[in-house]
Structures are given as structure tokens and as C-alpha cells.
Amino acid sequence: MKEKIKAAYQRFKAPLFIILGVIAFILAWWLLSLILNTSLLPSPLKVFLSLGPLLKDSYTYISIGWTLLRLFISVVVGFILGSFLGILGALNKAFYNFLRPLIIVLRTLPTATIIYLIIALTRTVVAPFIIVFLIVFPICYEAIITGIKSIDENIIMALKVDGTKTFRAIYRIYLPLAWPNLILGLVSSLGLGMKVCIMAEVLAGDNIPGLGRMIYLSYMNVDMDNILAISLIAIILIGLTDIAIHYAKKLLKQYTTKNG
């Protein structure tokens, strides 16, 4: 019996602590709202009650669709280009050094600067796409480089001795071994990309549909309940995306193991 309980605990330990963490966060939020006693930080109950009307409104789903579309397109382009150039950078030192100043600038430049600059230089309709791409690209680029550089030197030497062609080595060795880093970079870029995309939509004002526009309109009406409820929707979306990627990663690993 003890062994069964221990096995069940080990199996459900991760989700159990996640649930406990969520409960602790909500309790801390509730206590802080009680202490501050201001409409600027509504209680969790008020925010959850605001979710009802939002989830019944069809415009909410249209806004979610627009935000996710911008996020998906920008992340996919950033992921593909970042991975491709990351492979080149990992295998070619000269190319790595050539691209390094641009990557450093993109990683260190304040996000607010990028957003204001792109919104000022481009149309508000395309600005979120460019902004999210510029945030996601260096994350994916550095993730693939870190993954390839962490590969055992003995494997690299074996490839050179065997005379394996570069393209075949990339497909059969480098990418599978660097995949965990790349997935980690993708997950990180999704969360950050969502925040940046919504921020860009907020700063675009009433010009483009999306969750950012809903937050902007709620801010203009000083409706903090709605702002936090919309933010909660964004958090749930990212959480569901992370779960989907987690299971996709497990399926891919099983497929790769099965097919050698």
C-alpha cells in the first residue's frame, strides 16, 4: 500500500505542486488586494466574475484570434529564420562573429524602444508582426547555437572522421541533439512574444483588433477588472500552448526513438 501511494505521489507530484503554486498565487493576490484596498488592484473574485461577460462576447474570440494569428506568424518566421541562421552560426565561426553585433543589439535593446521605434517607422497593422519577430528571432538563434555547441566533442570528431556530409549531419545529428534547446527557446519566445504582441497592440491604440485593443479600451474606461480578466485570458492561452508543445515534444521523442 505504501509503495502504491509513493508511486502515485511520484506520478502526480508535478501537477500537484503546480496546483498548489496557483492556489498560493491567488491567495497572495487576494491578501494584497485586501491590504491595499484600492480599485486599481481588484480581488481575484472580481476579476473571475469579469471573465463571464468577456467569454460570452463574440468580439473576445475575434480579438484572441487576431492576437494569436500575429503571434503565430511572427514566432514561426522567427523560429525558422533563427534556427537556420543559428545552424550556420554554430558551424561557421566567421558567420557567427558577423551576426553577433546584431544579436547583441536585439537582445539588449529595451523592448519599449523596439516597440516605439517600429510603430513610428511602420504602419500599426504590421508593427506587431515585426516587433514580435525581432524579439523571438535572437532567442531561437541563440537556442540552436547553444544546443549544437553542447553536443559531445567525440560525436563531432566521429562525424569528421566518417566524412559525413554537412547537410546529413545537420539533419541526422545536430538538429535531433539540439532539439531540447530549440523547444525551450520556442516555449520562452511564445510567452515573451505574447506579452510583446499585446503591448504593441495596446500602444497601437484603437487602430487594430486584438487583446491589446481590448486592454486599451478598458484602460480608457478605467476598468481594472476587465484589464486583469483579459490578461488572465492571455495567461491561459500561453499555458495551453506550453502544454501542447510539451506533449508534442514527447510524441516527437517517441517517434524519433521508434524510427531510430
N, C-alpha and C positions, 0 to 999 in steps of 0.2 A: 504493500500500500504506500509506504514511504517513497519507494522508488517511482511509483506511478505519479505521485504528487510532485516529486522532484523533476520528473521528465516533463510533466505538464507545465510546471513553472518555467523550465528552461525554454520550452516551446513558445510560451506566450509572454515571456519576460519583456521582450522589446515593445510589443503593443501595449502591455500593461503600464510600463513606465511612460510611454508616450501619452496615454490617457491621464495618468497621474500628473504629468507635466502640464497638460492642457487645463486640468482642474485647478492646479496651483496658480497658473497664469490668470485664470478667470477670477479666482479668489483675491489675488493681489490687485487686479484691476478694480474689483468691487470695493475692496477696502480703500484704495486710493481715491475712488470717486466719492466715497463717504467722507473721507478726511478733507478733501479739497472742497467738496460741496459746491460745485460750480457746473453750469450748463455746458461749459467747454469740455468737460470730461464726463459724459453721461455714464450711468451704470450699465453693466452688461445686459441686464434685463431690458432696459430701454432700447438698447441697440438691437437685441434679438427681436424685440417687438416691431422695430422698424423694418426688419427683414421681410415680414409678411407682405406688406403692400408692395415692396420692391419686387418680390418674387412673383406677385400676381400681375405686375405690369409688363406687357409685351416689350416695351421700349428697353427694359433692363436687359432682356436677352439679345436685342438688336445691338445694344451697347457692348455687351460681353462679346458678341460675335465680331464686331469691328476691332475691339482691343486684341482679341485672340488672333485675328487674321493678321494684324500688323506685327504682333509678337512672333507668330509662326513664320511668316515670310522672312522677317529680319533675322531670326535665330537660325533658320535653315541656311540662308545665304551666308551668314557669319560663320556657321558651323562648317559648311562645305569649303569656303574660301580659307578659313582659319586652319582647317585640317590639311588642306592641300599645301598651303604655304608653310605650315608647320613641319610637314614632312620634308619639304625642300630645305627648310632652315636647319632641321636636325641632321640631315645628311650632307649638307654643304655649308661649311663654316663661313665662307665668303658671303653667301646669301643671307645667312643668319646675322652677320655683322652689318650688312647693308640695310636689313629691315629693322634692326634693333632700335635705332633712334625713333622711328615711327611708333613702334610698340611701346616704348618707354613714355612717349608723349601721350598716347591714347590711354595708358594705364594710370598716369599721374595727373593728367589734366582733370580738374574738378568737373564732376558730372553737370553741375549747373552751368558752367562755362560752355560745355559742348552743346547743351540744350539751347541756351540763349543764342549761341553763335549760329547753329543750324537753323533755328526758327527765323533768325534775322536774315539769313542768306538764301533760304529756300521757301517754297510755299508751305503753308501749315499742313496741307494734306499729305505731303511726302516727308515732312520733317521727322515724325515719329519713326518711320522706317529707317531713315539714315541714322538717327540718334541711337536706336537700339542696336543696329548693326555695328556702329563704332564702339559700343560698349561690349558687345558679345564677341566680336572678332578677336581682340587680343587675348581674351580668356581661353577660347578654343585653340588659338595659335600656341599659346604657352603650355596648354594642357597636353597637346600632342607631342610637343618638343620634350617636355618633362617625362612623358611616358616612354618615348623612344630612347632617351638618354639613360633611363633607369634599367634598360634591358642589359642582362648579364653580358659582360665583355666576351666571355667564352663563346656565346651564341654568335656575336658579331664576327669573331675571328673564324668560327666554323663556316659562316657564310662566305667569307673572303676566300678561305681555303678551297671550299667546294666550287667557287666561281659562280655562285647563284646570281642570276641577273637581278638588277636593282628592282625592276617592276615586280618580279615574282617574290622577291624578298619583302617588299613593302606589303604585298597582298597576303602572303602566307605567314610572315613572321612579325614584321614591325607593327602593323595595324592590330592583329589579334592581341599581342602583348601590351600594346599601348592603349587598348580599348577601355580598361577601367578608368584611366586618367581622363580619357576623352569623354566618357559618360559623366564623370564627376564634373568636368568643365561644362558640359551641356546642362546638367542639373543646376549648377551655380548660375549659368548665364540665363536660364529660364526665370529664376527668381528675381535676379537683378534686372533682367530685361523687362519683366512685368512692371516692376516699380518705376523704371525709367520711362517706359512707354506711357504709363498712366500720368507720370509727372509731365511728360511732353504734351499729352492731351490736355491736362489742366492749364498749362501755360499757353496753349493754343486758344484757350477761352471757349467761346460758344461756336467755334468755326467747324469742328469736326466731331462726328459722333463717336462715342466710346465711354468707358467707365470714367475717364478723366473729365469728360464734359459733364457727367452726372455729379461728380465731386465739385466741379467748378460752380455749377448752378446751385448746389446745396450750400456751398460756401457763401455765395452771394445772398442766399436767404438765411444765413447764419443757422443752418440746420446741422448741428454736430452729430445728432443721432443718425441722420442719413449718411453723412460722410463716413462715419465709422462702420455703418452697415455695409456700405459699398466697398469699403476697404476689406471687410470681412469676406465678402464675396470673392475679391481678388485673392485673398489668402487661401480660401478653399480651393479655388481653381488651380493655384500653384501646387497645393498639397495633392490634389488628384492627379496632376501632371507628373509629379515626383513619384507617386505610387505606380502610375502607368509605366514610367521609364524603368522603375525598379523591377517590375515583373517582365518587361520587355528584355531587360538585361539578363535576367535569369533564363528566359526562354532561349535567348541568343547563345548563352553559355552552354545550355543543354544541347542545342543544335550543333554548336561547334565541336563539343566533346563527342557527340554521336557520330559526326561525319569526319572526325579527325582533323 
